Amino acid sequence: MPLLLRPVAALAPRGILVLIVLLASCAEPQPLPADPTGRLFGRGLDQIAELYIVPVSSRKLALAAAARLSQLDPKFTVFETPGPQEKTELALDYGGRDVATYPIPSNDDPHLWGGWLGHLLADAKAASPTLATLSQDKIDETLFNGIIGALDRFSRYASPEAARDQRAARDGFGGIGVTFDPSPDRFRIIKVLPGGPADLAGIRAGDTIVAINGQPTTGRSQNDVIHLLRGPIVSSVVVGIDRPGIAQSHYYRLQRALIVEPTVTLSRDRDIAIFHISSFNQNTTQQLVEELDTVKREMSPRLIGVVLDLRGDPGGLLDQAVSLSDVFINKGPIVATVGRNPASRQFFEASGDSIAPQIPIVVLVNGGSASASEIVAAALQDAGRAVVVGTASYGKGTVQTVLRLPNNGELTLTWAQLVAPAGYLLNEHGVVPTLCTSDLDDDDQSVRIAVLRASGLSAVSPLTVRPRATLDDSGWEQLRRSCPPRDGDRTIDLAVAERLLADPVLYGQAAHVIGTAPNLAVRPTGATPVTADRDLTGVGGSLSSGSGNP
């Protein structure tokens, strides 16, 4: 999520960024159409032709986009019609009136079909008063949704505004470091980022934002307020604050700083450290390492284990999933990616610089755990480094690359599949826990049942311990059916994790139920080896939607 990436890039050994040169699919490159709309769609179709995980016809995608014109104005119809010399042409009809006919491009060149869409839209705007009043962003989004609708469910298009928010969630943004709870009439701050501009200025949780650069916030939307607070790093913003018990508003001049939203939350339960990871952005591994160092310093030698709570984590950057796994795995494979484009075939292995290679770990997953969170769970499970507890995960085992378009929108394309260290595809299979809680309730009796299962897993569920790379589709269906996905952070998962970590013998029995000899010791054909480290960049996966934290 995620799995969303840096702009089209592949990793050379040791994490060096290598830009992919996009080439036209025809033997003799042809110039891009002169009109901006044609260039935009030509670029999008070209990237799909070059990078998408399976080959797809540019003609098919362009016609799927053209068919969406009727969503903007139902009077439009695009259809094939006989042309001169028995050649088929494409015709645009508006309310029964012929608007224009177009010769079909002689080959499947994406730039030619992008130019065709540009001409089609120009004629459509001239014919339709409704279309002429719509913003270009709205029209582009509608047609790109037609293109993406012909691909898989994880590929998508983001308008320039949505793409800006997605980039902020992935990479950070210039802001003041607050989270507010919007209501119809006020924006009350519920959290202030420690060390951020707002915190250093003395702004507190409970304060209400009433003005930004002299503009009242009353009646504004959440997005309006977020975008007013955000801006270039080191630029200034004046924020008006109302504080309970103080009659007059106070105004603060703040200098915006790079804000990367925290994704790791630490809690402690006796001698166990619990890390809840909400998603994977560019700072997730570093934040976990810092929190882990604090825990080891404050709790050692009392620290008996770690819980990685990945329940409901939709994923994020692939490089962060790899580097976070590397924190706990000392050697061996972490994940591989396989796809049609040579740059998508990569093999990630541990760096040997693990900072916590022996501490017992329990990973919690559920039906909302997807993408990057599934990489971490599978890597730790297959290496025998963790007991996975909960329900089957989502099964989103594909990698998307995120590409910026000429209009500053983004095209997110599926370009690879993920292969777990044990040699099975994560897509649709997901991670099935070592210790399943799908059929258990949140009570003490259910915890006792789970503990009994952990003490005799192989006898209770032979299917669970069968090597997963050997399972066919029927075997995977049975395995997932034995532990169906469930959502929600149920208390039994954490209770079982704490019982396992409190009993080293019980933990050891459960941790080594699934075989620990990874099949990916032999790299997938054509995969580029990449050693994990804390600076790994360039690839990523499915990302959660942007949040409202300026």
C-alpha positions as CSV (number, residue, x, y, z in Angstrom):
1,M,0.0,0.0,0.0
2,P,1.7,1.3,-1.5
3,L,2.0,-1.1,-1.5
4,L,2.5,3.1,-3.1
5,L,6.0,4.0,-4.5
6,R,8.4,6.6,-5.3
7,P,8.1,7.8,-8.9
8,V,8.8,5.0,-11.4
9,A,12.1,3.6,-10.1
10,A,13.9,0.4,-9.5
11,L,16.6,-0.5,-7.1
12,A,20.1,-1.4,-8.0
13,P,22.2,-3.2,-5.4
14,R,22.6,-1.3,-2.1
15,G,19.5,0.9,-2.8
16,I,20.8,3.1,-5.6
17,L,17.9,4.8,-7.4
18,V,17.8,4.0,-11.1
19,L,15.2,5.9,-13.2
20,I,13.3,3.9,-15.8
21,V,13.3,5.4,-19.3
22,L,9.9,5.1,-20.7
23,L,9.9,4.1,-24.4
24,A,7.2,4.2,-27.0
25,S,6.0,0.8,-27.9
26,C,6.4,1.3,-31.6
27,A,9.6,0.6,-33.5
28,E,9.9,4.3,-34.6
29,P,8.9,6.7,-31.8
30,Q,6.4,9.3,-32.9
31,P,6.1,12.8,-31.4
32,L,3.5,13.4,-28.7
33,P,0.3,15.2,-29.9
34,A,0.5,18.9,-29.6
35,D,-2.6,19.4,-27.5
36,P,-2.2,19.1,-23.7
37,T,-5.0,16.6,-23.3
38,G,-3.6,14.3,-25.9
39,R,-0.2,14.4,-24.3
40,L,-1.7,13.6,-20.9
41,F,-3.6,10.5,-22.1
42,G,-0.8,9.5,-24.4
43,R,1.6,9.5,-21.4
44,G,-0.8,7.5,-19.3
45,L,-1.4,4.9,-22.0
46,D,2.4,4.7,-22.7
47,Q,3.1,4.0,-19.0
48,I,0.5,1.3,-18.9
49,A,1.9,-0.3,-22.0
50,E,5.4,-0.3,-20.5
51,L,4.8,-1.1,-16.9
52,Y,1.5,-2.8,-16.3
53,I,1.8,-6.4,-15.0
54,V,0.2,-7.9,-18.1
55,P,0.0,-6.6,-21.7
56,V,-3.1,-4.6,-22.5
57,S,-4.3,-3.0,-25.7
58,S,-4.1,0.8,-25.9
59,R,-7.1,0.7,-28.2
60,K,-9.2,-1.2,-25.6
61,L,-8.2,1.4,-22.9
62,A,-8.9,4.4,-25.1
63,L,-12.3,3.1,-26.1
64,A,-13.1,2.4,-22.4
65,A,-12.2,6.0,-21.6
66,A,-14.3,7.3,-24.5
67,A,-17.3,5.3,-23.2
68,R,-17.2,7.4,-20.0
69,L,-18.2,10.5,-21.9
70,S,-21.8,9.4,-21.4
71,Q,-21.4,9.8,-17.7
72,L,-20.6,13.4,-18.1
73,D,-23.4,14.0,-20.7
74,P,-25.7,11.1,-21.5
75,K,-26.3,12.4,-25.0
76,F,-22.8,11.2,-26.1
77,T,-22.3,7.9,-28.0
78,V,-19.0,6.6,-29.5
79,F,-19.3,3.8,-32.0
80,E,-17.6,2.1,-35.0
81,T,-18.8,3.0,-38.5
82,P,-17.7,2.0,-42.0
83,G,-15.2,4.4,-43.6
84,P,-13.7,4.9,-47.0
85,Q,-11.8,2.0,-48.7
86,E,-13.7,-0.4,-46.4
87,K,-11.8,0.8,-43.3
88,T,-13.6,1.1,-40.0
89,E,-13.7,4.5,-38.4
90,L,-14.8,5.7,-34.9
91,A,-17.7,8.1,-34.7
92,L,-18.8,10.6,-32.0
93,D,-22.6,11.2,-31.8
94,Y,-24.3,13.8,-29.7
95,G,-28.1,13.4,-29.2
96,G,-28.5,11.7,-32.6
97,R,-26.3,14.2,-34.4
98,D,-23.0,13.2,-36.0
99,V,-20.2,15.3,-34.4
100,A,-17.1,13.8,-36.0
101,T,-15.5,10.6,-37.4
102,Y,-12.0,9.6,-36.8
103,P,-9.7,7.1,-38.6
104,I,-8.6,4.3,-36.3
105,P,-4.9,4.5,-35.6
106,S,-3.0,2.0,-37.7
107,N,-1.4,0.3,-34.7
108,D,-1.7,0.0,-31.0
109,D,0.7,2.9,-30.3
110,P,-0.4,4.5,-27.0
111,H,0.6,8.1,-28.1
112,L,-1.6,7.8,-31.2
113,W,-4.6,6.6,-29.1
114,G,-3.8,9.4,-26.6
115,G,-4.0,11.9,-29.4
116,W,-7.2,10.4,-30.6
117,L,-8.7,10.9,-27.1
118,G,-7.5,14.5,-27.1
119,H,-9.3,15.2,-30.4
120,L,-12.4,13.4,-29.2
121,L,-12.6,15.6,-26.1
122,A,-12.0,18.8,-28.0
123,D,-14.9,18.0,-30.4
124,A,-17.1,16.8,-27.4
125,K,-16.6,20.1,-25.6
126,A,-17.6,22.0,-28.7
127,A,-20.8,19.9,-29.0
128,S,-21.9,19.8,-25.4
129,P,-22.8,22.8,-23.3
130,T,-22.7,20.6,-20.2
131,L,-19.2,19.4,-20.9
132,A,-18.0,22.9,-21.6
133,T,-18.9,23.9,-18.1
134,L,-17.0,21.1,-16.4
135,S,-13.4,21.5,-15.0
136,Q,-10.7,19.8,-17.0
137,D,-9.7,17.9,-13.8
138,K,-13.2,16.4,-13.6
139,I,-13.2,15.4,-17.3
140,D,-9.7,13.9,-17.0
141,E,-10.6,11.9,-13.9
142,T,-13.8,10.5,-15.5
143,L,-11.9,9.3,-18.6
144,F,-9.0,7.9,-16.6
145,N,-11.4,6.0,-14.5
146,G,-12.6,4.4,-17.7
147,I,-9.0,3.4,-18.5
148,I,-8.3,2.1,-15.0
149,G,-11.7,0.2,-14.9
150,A,-10.3,-2.0,-17.6
151,L,-7.3,-2.9,-15.4
152,D,-7.2,-4.6,-11.9
153,R,-8.9,-3.3,-8.8
154,F,-5.6,-1.9,-7.2
155,S,-4.6,0.3,-10.1
156,R,-6.1,3.8,-9.9
157,Y,-6.0,7.4,-11.0
158,A,-5.7,10.4,-8.6
159,S,-6.6,13.9,-9.6
160,P,-4.0,16.6,-9.0
161,E,-5.6,17.5,-5.7
162,A,-5.9,13.9,-4.5
163,A,-2.4,13.1,-5.7
164,R,-1.1,16.1,-3.6
165,D,-2.6,14.6,-0.5
166,Q,-1.3,11.1,-1.3
167,R,2.2,12.4,-1.7
168,A,2.0,14.2,1.6
169,A,0.9,11.0,3.3
170,R,3.8,9.0,1.8
171,D,6.6,11.5,1.9
172,G,5.6,14.2,4.3
173,F,4.6,17.9,3.8
174,G,5.3,21.4,5.0
175,G,3.0,21.9,8.0
176,I,2.7,22.9,11.6
177,G,2.2,19.4,13.2
178,V,-1.4,19.3,14.6
179,T,-4.3,16.9,14.2
180,F,-7.8,18.5,14.6
181,D,-11.3,17.1,15.0
182,P,-13.4,19.1,12.6
183,S,-17.0,20.0,13.4
184,P,-19.4,22.2,11.5
185,D,-18.4,25.4,13.3
186,R,-14.9,24.9,14.8
187,F,-11.5,23.0,14.3
188,R,-10.5,21.8,17.7
189,I,-6.9,20.4,18.0
190,I,-6.8,16.9,19.5
191,K,-3.1,16.2,19.1
192,V,0.1,18.2,18.7
193,L,3.2,16.6,17.2
194,P,6.0,16.7,19.8
195,G,8.8,18.9,18.5
196,G,6.7,20.3,15.6
197,P,6.2,24.0,15.0
198,A,2.9,24.2,16.9
199,D,4.4,22.3,19.9
200,L,7.4,24.6,20.0
201,A,5.2,27.7,19.8
202,G,3.0,26.5,22.8
203,I,-0.1,25.5,21.0
204,R,-1.9,22.7,22.9
205,A,-4.5,20.0,22.5
206,G,-7.9,21.5,23.2
207,D,-7.1,24.8,21.4
208,T,-9.3,25.7,18.5
209,I,-8.1,27.1,15.2
210,V,-10.2,30.1,14.4
211,A,-8.1,31.9,11.6
212,I,-5.3,31.2,9.2
213,N,-3.4,34.1,7.7
214,G,-6.3,36.4,8.7
215,Q,-9.0,34.2,7.1
216,P,-11.6,32.9,9.5
217,T,-12.0,29.1,9.5
218,T,-15.8,29.3,10.2
219,G,-17.7,27.6,7.4
220,R,-14.7,26.1,5.7
221,S,-14.2,22.5,4.9
222,Q,-11.6,20.2,6.4
223,N,-9.7,20.2,3.2
224,D,-9.7,24.0,3.0
225,V,-8.2,24.3,6.4
226,I,-5.6,21.6,5.8
227,H,-4.4,23.2,2.6
228,L,-4.3,26.7,4.2
229,L,-2.1,25.3,7.0
230,R,0.2,23.4,4.6
231,G,2.8,25.1,2.4
232,P,6.5,25.1,1.5
233,I,8.9,24.1,4.2
234,V,10.3,27.1,6.2
235,S,7.5,29.4,4.9
236,S,5.4,31.2,7.5
237,V,1.8,30.9,8.5
238,V,-0.2,32.9,11.1
239,V,-2.6,30.8,13.1
240,G,-5.3,32.3,15.3
241,I,-6.1,30.2,18.3
242,D,-8.9,30.2,20.9
243,R,-8.1,28.6,24.2
244,P,-10.7,27.5,26.9
245,G,-10.8,30.0,29.7
246,I,-9.1,32.8,27.7
247,A,-11.4,35.5,26.3
248,Q,-9.3,36.7,23.4
249,S,-7.8,34.8,20.5
250,H,-4.0,34.5,20.4
251,Y,-2.1,34.6,17.1
252,Y,1.0,32.6,16.4
253,R,3.4,33.1,13.5
254,L,4.8,29.6,12.8
255,Q,7.5,28.5,10.4
256,R,6.3,25.3,8.5
257,A,8.5,22.2,8.9
258,L,8.6,18.8,7.2
259,I,5.9,16.8,8.8
260,V,5.9,13.0,8.4
261,E,2.8,11.6,10.1
262,P,3.6,9.1,12.9
263,T,2.6,5.6,12.0
264,V,4.0,3.7,15.1
265,T,2.3,3.9,18.5
266,L,4.1,2.3,21.5
267,S,2.4,0.9,24.6
268,R,3.7,-1.3,27.4
269,D,2.0,-4.1,29.2
270,R,4.2,-5.2,32.1
271,D,7.3,-6.6,30.4
272,I,6.0,-6.6,26.9
273,A,6.4,-3.8,24.3
274,I,3.4,-3.4,21.9
275,F,3.9,-1.5,18.6
276,H,0.8,-0.7,16.7
277,I,1.7,0.2,13.1
278,S,-1.1,2.0,11.3
279,S,0.6,2.1,7.8
280,F,4.0,2.3,6.2
281,N,5.2,5.7,5.2
282,Q,8.8,6.9,4.6
283,N,9.5,7.2,8.4
284,T,7.9,4.0,9.7
285,T,11.0,1.9,10.2
286,Q,13.0,4.8,11.7
287,Q,10.2,5.5,14.1
288,L,10.0,1.9,15.2
289,V,13.8,1.7,15.7
290,E,13.8,4.8,17.9
291,E,10.9,3.5,20.0
292,L,12.5,0.1,20.2
293,D,15.8,1.7,21.4
294,T,13.8,3.5,24.1
295,V,12.1,0.3,25.2
296,K,15.4,-1.6,25.4
297,R,17.0,1.1,27.3
298,E,14.1,1.6,29.8
299,M,12.9,-2.1,30.2
300,S,16.1,-4.2,29.7
301,P,16.6,-6.8,31.0
302,R,12.9,-7.1,32.0
303,L,11.8,-7.0,28.3
304,I,10.5,-10.5,27.5
305,G,9.0,-9.8,24.0
306,V,7.5,-7.6,21.4
307,V,4.1,-7.5,19.8
308,L,3.8,-6.0,16.3
309,D,0.1,-5.1,15.9
310,L,-0.6,-5.0,12.2
311,R,-4.4,-5.4,12.4
312,G,-6.2,-3.0,10.1
313,D,-2.9,-1.9,8.5
314,P,-3.6,-1.3,4.8
315,G,0.1,-1.2,3.8
316,G,2.3,1.5,2.3
317,L,5.8,1.7,1.0
318,L,7.5,-1.6,0.1
319,D,10.9,-0.4,1.1
320,Q,9.6,0.3,4.6
321,A,8.1,-3.2,4.9
322,V,11.5,-4.7,3.9
323,S,13.6,-2.5,6.2
324,L,11.3,-3.1,9.1
325,S,11.5,-6.8,8.6
326,D,15.3,-6.4,8.5
327,V,15.2,-5.0,12.1
328,F,14.2,-8.5,13.3
329,I,15.7,-10.9,10.8
330,N,19.4,-11.4,10.8
331,K,19.8,-13.3,7.5
332,G,17.9,-14.8,4.7
333,P,15.2,-13.7,2.2
334,I,12.5,-11.2,3.1
335,V,10.4,-11.0,-0.1
336,A,10.6,-11.2,-3.9
337,T,8.7,-9.3,-6.6
338,V,8.0,-10.7,-10.0
339,G,6.4,-8.9,-12.9
340,R,6.5,-8.4,-16.7
341,N,8.8,-5.4,-16.7
342,P,12.4,-6.4,-15.9
343,A,12.8,-3.7,-13.3
344,S,9.9,-5.2,-11.3
345,R,11.7,-8.5,-10.7
346,Q,13.6,-8.1,-7.4
347,F,14.8,-10.2,-4.5
348,F,15.2,-8.6,-1.1
349,E,17.2,-10.2,1.7
350,A,18.3,-9.3,5.2
351,S,21.4,-7.1,5.5
352,G,22.9,-8.9,8.5
353,D,22.6,-5.8,10.6
354,S,19.5,-6.7,12.6
355,I,19.2,-4.8,15.8
356,A,16.8,-7.2,17.4
357,P,17.6,-10.7,15.9
358,Q,16.6,-12.8,19.0
359,I,13.8,-11.0,20.9
360,P,10.6,-13.1,20.8
361,I,7.9,-11.5,18.6
362,V,4.2,-12.1,18.1
363,V,2.6,-10.5,15.0
364,L,-1.1,-9.7,15.1
365,V,-3.0,-9.7,11.8
366,N,-6.7,-9.6,10.7
367,G,-8.7,-9.2,7.5
368,G,-7.7,-5.6,7.3
369,S,-4.0,-6.4,7.2
370,A,-2.8,-5.9,3.6
371,S,0.1,-5.3,1.3
372,A,3.2,-4.1,3.3
373,S,1.9,-5.4,6.5
374,E,1.5,-8.9,4.9
375,I,5.1,-8.7,3.7
376,V,6.3,-8.2,7.3
377,A,4.0,-10.9,8.8
378,A,5.0,-13.5,6.1
379,A,8.7,-12.7,6.3
380,L,8.8,-13.1,10.1
381,Q,6.6,-16.2,10.1
382,D,8.6,-18.0,7.3
383,A,11.9,-17.2,9.1
384,G,10.6,-18.7,12.3
385,R,11.1,-15.2,14.0
386,A,7.5,-14.7,15.0
387,V,4.3,-16.4,15.9
388,V,1.5,-14.9,13.9
389,V,-1.8,-14.6,15.8
390,G,-5.3,-13.6,14.6
391,T,-7.2,-14.3,11.4
392,A,-6.3,-14.6,7.7
393,S,-5.1,-11.3,6.2
394,Y,-6.5,-9.5,3.2
395,G,-4.4,-11.1,0.5
396,K,-3.3,-8.0,-1.3
397,G,0.0,-9.4,-2.7
398,T,0.7,-7.0,-5.6
399,V,3.0,-4.1,-6.0
400,Q,2.0,-0.8,-7.5
401,T,4.2,1.8,-8.9
402,V,3.1,5.5,-8.7
403,L,3.7,7.7,-11.7
404,R,3.3,11.4,-11.8
405,L,1.4,12.7,-14.9
406,P,1.8,16.0,-16.8
407,N,-1.2,17.4,-15.0
408,N,0.4,16.6,-11.6
409,G,-2.1,13.8,-11.1
410,E,-0.9,10.3,-10.4
411,L,-1.4,6.9,-12.1
412,T,-1.0,4.0,-9.8
413,L,-0.3,0.8,-11.7
414,T,0.0,-2.8,-10.6
415,W,3.4,-4.0,-11.9
416,A,4.5,-7.0,-9.8
417,Q,3.4,-9.8,-7.5
418,L,4.9,-10.5,-4.1
419,V,6.4,-13.9,-3.3
420,A,6.9,-14.9,0.4
421,P,10.1,-16.4,1.6
422,A,8.4,-19.8,1.7
423,G,7.9,-19.5,-2.0
424,Y,4.1,-18.8,-2.3
425,L,2.3,-15.9,-3.8
426,L,0.8,-13.5,-1.3
427,N,-1.8,-12.3,-3.7
428,E,-5.2,-13.7,-2.8
429,H,-3.6,-16.2,-0.4
430,G,-2.4,-13.6,2.2
431,V,-1.0,-14.7,5.5
432,V,-2.7,-17.4,7.5
433,P,-1.8,-17.1,11.2
434,T,0.1,-19.8,13.0
435,L,-2.5,-19.5,15.8
436,C,-6.0,-18.7,14.6
437,T,-8.5,-16.8,16.6
438,S,-11.3,-16.5,14.0
439,D,-13.6,-18.9,15.9
440,L,-12.9,-17.7,19.4
441,D,-14.6,-15.1,21.6
442,D,-13.1,-12.3,23.7
443,D,-13.2,-14.2,27.0
444,D,-10.9,-16.2,29.3
445,Q,-12.2,-19.6,28.2
446,S,-11.2,-18.7,24.6
447,V,-7.7,-17.7,25.7
448,R,-7.3,-21.1,27.4
449,I,-8.4,-22.8,24.2
450,A,-5.9,-20.8,22.2
451,V,-3.1,-21.8,24.6
452,L,-4.0,-25.4,24.3
453,R,-3.8,-25.1,20.5
454,A,-0.4,-23.5,20.8
455,S,0.9,-26.4,22.8
456,G,-0.1,-28.9,20.2
457,L,-0.5,-27.1,16.9
458,S,0.5,-29.9,14.6
459,A,-2.0,-32.3,16.1
460,V,-4.8,-29.8,16.2
461,S,-4.5,-28.5,12.6
462,P,-2.2,-30.5,10.3
463,L,-3.1,-28.2,7.4
464,T,-1.6,-25.2,9.3
465,V,1.9,-26.8,9.4
466,R,1.9,-28.1,5.8
467,P,4.6,-26.3,3.7
468,R,2.6,-23.5,2.1
469,A,4.6,-23.5,-1.1
470,T,3.3,-27.0,-1.7
471,L,-0.4,-26.0,-1.6
472,D,-2.4,-25.8,-4.8
473,D,-5.5,-23.6,-5.1
474,S,-7.7,-26.1,-3.3
475,G,-5.2,-26.4,-0.5
476,W,-5.1,-22.6,-0.1
477,E,-8.8,-22.4,-0.2
478,Q,-9.0,-25.0,2.7
479,L,-6.3,-23.2,4.6
480,R,-8.0,-19.8,4.4
481,R,-11.4,-21.3,5.1
482,S,-9.9,-22.8,8.3
483,C,-9.1,-19.3,9.6
484,P,-11.5,-16.9,7.8
485,P,-10.6,-13.1,7.8
486,R,-12.2,-11.0,10.5
487,D,-11.9,-7.3,11.1
488,G,-11.6,-5.3,14.3
489,D,-9.0,-5.2,17.1
490,R,-10.3,-8.0,19.2
491,T,-8.9,-8.3,22.8
492,I,-8.3,-12.1,22.5
493,D,-5.5,-11.5,20.0
494,L,-3.4,-9.4,22.4
495,A,-4.3,-11.7,25.3
496,V,-3.0,-14.7,23.4
497,A,0.1,-12.8,22.4
498,E,0.9,-11.9,26.0
499,R,0.4,-15.5,27.1
500,L,2.8,-16.8,24.5
501,L,5.5,-14.3,25.3
502,A,5.2,-15.0,29.0
503,D,5.9,-18.8,28.4
504,P,9.2,-19.3,26.5
505,V,8.5,-23.0,26.0
506,L,5.0,-22.4,24.6
507,Y,6.3,-19.6,22.4
508,G,9.1,-21.8,21.1
509,Q,6.7,-24.6,20.2
510,A,4.4,-22.2,18.2
511,A,7.2,-20.2,16.6
512,H,8.7,-23.2,14.9
513,V,5.6,-25.0,13.7
514,I,5.9,-23.6,10.2
515,G,9.0,-24.8,8.4
516,T,11.9,-22.3,8.5
517,A,13.8,-23.4,5.4
518,P,12.7,-20.7,2.9
519,N,12.3,-21.7,-0.7
520,L,13.4,-18.3,-1.9
521,A,17.0,-19.1,-1.0
522,V,17.0,-19.7,-4.8
523,R,16.1,-16.3,-6.4
524,P,13.2,-16.1,-8.9
525,T,14.5,-16.0,-12.4
526,G,15.7,-12.6,-13.4
527,A,15.3,-11.0,-10.0
528,T,17.8,-8.4,-9.0
529,P,19.2,-9.0,-5.5
530,V,18.7,-6.1,-3.1
531,T,20.2,-6.1,0.4
532,A,17.8,-4.6,3.0
533,D,19.0,-1.6,5.0
534,R,17.4,1.3,6.8
535,D,18.0,3.6,3.8
536,L,16.3,1.4,1.2
537,T,14.3,3.5,-1.3
538,G,12.6,3.3,-4.6
539,V,9.9,0.8,-4.3
540,G,6.6,0.6,-2.5
541,G,3.1,-0.7,-2.4
542,S,-0.5,-0.1,-1.5
543,L,-1.0,3.1,0.5
544,S,-3.8,4.2,2.8
545,S,-5.7,7.4,1.9
546,G,-4.3,10.7,3.0
547,S,-5.3,11.9,6.5
548,G,-6.3,15.3,7.9
549,N,-3.1,16.2,9.8
550,P,-1.5,19.5,8.8
